[in-house]
């Protein structure tokens, strides 16, 4: 398996780049987040890679950061999400934005990515919630109130409430409420409405 390439950047034609590694040119597909941060052609570049072998092709995907590669790998593990869709998601959202969308269960952010419909966005949020969501509070310290709101929202969604109902109810929870108290408050609000 090819895990990293280091060489000279020969050409850039989104979403593909050509990297010369000791006389061998590797065609590598990259998300736009990586593409925009690449050096000029003729300069040295190092890319973390993910190698895919299919019956009809061998494909190499490249990333400047470990976070991008980890998000890509988490995305392609989801049934029905291939490398092209994963690249599209990472081209439309940064890893931090994706993690925040997952944590807050914001399907609207994912639907804005070309090729992602409402059902796919909801499936991505559900599948990624334990994989990307916990990475978000990297600033350290106590969890932010938004973390409690996200937990309340996830609880309501898992209880079968629609995204709209759950979002409206979660917004009515006092910001200083804990998760269990917030869920009780949200359920009371839903019972009244």
C-alpha positions as CSV (number, residue, x, y, z in Angstrom):
1,X,0.0,0.0,0.0
2,X,1.2,3.5,-0.8
3,X,0.8,5.7,2.3
4,X,2.8,8.8,1.4
5,X,4.3,10.4,-1.7
6,X,7.1,12.9,-1.7
7,X,8.4,14.4,-4.9
8,X,8.1,17.2,-7.4
9,X,4.7,18.6,-8.4
10,X,4.6,18.3,-12.2
11,X,1.1,19.4,-13.0
12,X,-2.2,20.5,-11.4
13,X,-5.5,19.9,-13.1
14,X,-8.3,19.8,-10.5
15,X,-9.0,17.4,-9.0
16,X,-5.9,15.6,-10.2
17,X,-2.2,16.3,-9.7
18,X,0.9,14.6,-11.1
19,X,3.8,14.0,-8.7
20,X,7.2,12.9,-9.9
21,X,8.8,10.5,-7.4
22,X,12.3,9.6,-8.6
23,X,11.3,9.5,-12.2
24,X,7.9,7.8,-11.7
25,X,4.8,10.1,-12.2
26,X,1.9,9.4,-9.9
27,X,-1.5,10.7,-10.8
28,X,-3.2,11.6,-7.5
29,X,-6.8,12.8,-7.0
30,X,-7.1,15.4,-4.3
31,X,-9.9,17.3,-2.6
32,X,-10.1,21.0,-3.4
33,X,-9.1,21.8,0.2
34,X,-5.7,20.1,-0.5
35,X,-5.5,21.5,-4.1
36,X,-5.7,25.1,-3.0
37,X,-2.8,24.7,-0.5
38,X,-0.5,22.9,-2.9
39,X,2.8,24.6,-3.9
40,X,3.5,25.8,-7.4
41,X,4.3,23.3,-10.1
42,X,8.0,22.4,-10.1
43,X,8.2,22.6,-6.3
44,X,8.5,19.8,-3.8
45,X,5.4,18.3,-2.3
46,X,4.5,15.6,0.2
47,X,1.1,14.0,0.2
48,X,-0.5,11.4,2.5
49,X,-2.3,8.9,0.3
50,X,-5.0,6.4,0.2
51,X,-4.6,3.6,-2.4
52,X,-7.8,2.0,-3.9
53,X,-7.6,-1.1,-6.0
54,X,-10.7,-1.9,-8.0
55,X,-11.4,-4.5,-10.7
56,X,-11.0,-1.9,-13.4
57,X,-8.6,0.6,-11.9
58,X,-5.9,1.4,-9.3
59,X,-6.5,4.9,-7.9
60,X,-4.5,7.1,-5.6
61,X,-6.0,9.8,-3.4
62,X,-3.8,12.5,-1.8
63,X,-4.1,14.8,1.2
64,X,-2.0,17.4,2.9
65,X,-3.2,16.6,6.4
66,X,-3.8,13.5,8.4
67,X,-7.2,14.9,9.3
68,X,-8.3,15.1,5.7
69,X,-7.2,11.5,5.1
70,X,-8.9,10.2,8.2
71,X,-12.2,12.0,7.2
72,X,-11.9,10.5,3.7
73,X,-11.4,7.0,5.1
74,X,-14.3,7.5,7.5
75,X,-16.5,8.6,4.6
76,X,-15.7,5.7,2.3
77,X,-16.4,3.2,5.0
78,X,-20.1,4.2,4.7
79,X,-22.2,2.0,2.5
80,X,-23.0,3.8,-0.8
81,X,-20.3,6.4,-0.4
82,X,-17.4,6.0,-2.8
83,X,-14.1,7.9,-3.1
84,X,-15.6,10.4,-5.6
85,X,-18.4,11.3,-3.2
86,X,-15.9,11.5,-0.3
87,X,-13.7,13.9,-2.3
88,X,-16.7,16.0,-3.1
89,X,-17.6,16.3,0.6
90,X,-14.0,17.3,1.5
91,X,-14.0,19.7,-1.4
92,X,-17.2,21.4,-0.1
93,X,-16.4,21.3,3.6
94,X,-13.2,21.5,5.6
95,X,-12.7,18.7,8.1
96,X,-13.6,21.1,11.0
97,X,-16.8,22.1,9.2
98,X,-17.7,18.5,8.6
99,X,-17.0,17.5,12.2
100,X,-19.1,20.5,13.4
101,X,-22.0,19.5,11.0
102,X,-21.8,15.9,12.3
103,X,-21.7,17.1,16.0
104,X,-24.6,19.4,15.5
105,X,-26.4,17.0,13.1
106,X,-26.8,19.8,10.5
107,X,-27.9,18.0,7.3
108,X,-28.3,21.3,5.6
109,X,-24.6,21.9,5.4
110,X,-24.0,18.5,3.7
111,X,-26.9,19.0,1.2
112,X,-25.1,22.0,-0.2
113,X,-22.3,19.7,-1.4
114,X,-22.9,18.7,-5.0
115,X,-24.0,15.1,-5.3
116,X,-25.3,14.9,-1.7
117,X,-29.0,14.6,-1.3
118,X,-31.1,14.8,1.9
119,X,-31.2,11.0,2.5
120,X,-27.4,10.7,1.9
121,X,-26.7,13.6,4.2
122,X,-28.8,12.1,7.0
123,X,-27.0,8.8,6.6
124,X,-23.6,10.5,6.6
125,X,-24.5,12.3,9.8
126,X,-25.7,9.1,11.5
127,X,-22.7,7.0,10.4
128,X,-20.1,9.7,11.2
129,X,-21.4,10.9,14.6
130,X,-19.1,8.6,16.6
131,X,-16.2,9.0,14.2
132,X,-15.9,12.7,13.6
133,X,-18.1,14.4,16.1
134,X,-15.8,13.8,19.2
135,X,-12.8,15.4,17.4
136,X,-14.5,18.9,17.3
137,X,-13.8,20.3,20.8
138,X,-10.1,20.4,20.3
139,X,-9.9,23.8,22.1
140,X,-9.9,21.9,25.4
141,X,-11.6,22.9,28.6
142,X,-15.2,22.2,29.5
143,X,-17.6,21.2,26.8
144,X,-19.4,24.2,25.3
145,X,-23.1,24.6,25.7
146,X,-23.5,23.8,22.0
147,X,-22.2,20.3,22.8
148,X,-25.2,19.8,25.2
149,X,-27.6,21.1,22.5
150,X,-26.1,18.6,20.0
151,X,-26.5,15.7,22.5
152,X,-30.1,16.7,23.1
153,X,-30.8,17.0,19.4
154,X,-29.3,13.5,18.8
155,X,-31.4,12.0,21.5
156,X,-34.6,13.5,20.1
157,X,-33.7,12.2,16.6
158,X,-33.0,8.7,17.9
159,X,-36.4,8.8,19.6
160,X,-38.0,9.2,16.2
161,X,-38.7,13.0,16.1
162,X,-38.2,14.7,12.7
163,X,-35.1,16.9,12.3
164,X,-37.3,20.0,12.3
165,X,-39.2,19.1,15.5
166,X,-36.0,18.1,17.2
167,X,-34.2,21.3,16.2
168,X,-37.0,23.5,17.4
169,X,-37.3,21.7,20.7
170,X,-33.5,21.7,21.3
171,X,-33.3,25.4,20.7
172,X,-35.8,25.9,23.6
173,X,-33.5,24.2,26.1
174,X,-31.8,26.7,28.5
175,X,-28.1,27.0,27.7
176,X,-27.0,26.1,31.2
177,X,-29.0,22.9,31.3
178,X,-27.2,19.6,31.4
179,X,-27.9,16.9,28.8
180,X,-30.5,14.9,30.8
181,X,-32.2,18.0,32.0
182,X,-32.2,19.4,28.5
183,X,-33.8,16.2,27.1
184,X,-36.6,16.4,29.7
185,X,-37.1,20.1,28.8
186,X,-37.2,19.3,25.1
187,X,-39.7,16.4,25.5
188,X,-42.0,18.7,27.6
189,X,-41.8,21.3,24.8
190,X,-42.6,18.7,22.2
191,X,-45.5,17.3,24.3
192,X,-47.1,20.8,24.5
193,X,-46.6,21.5,20.7
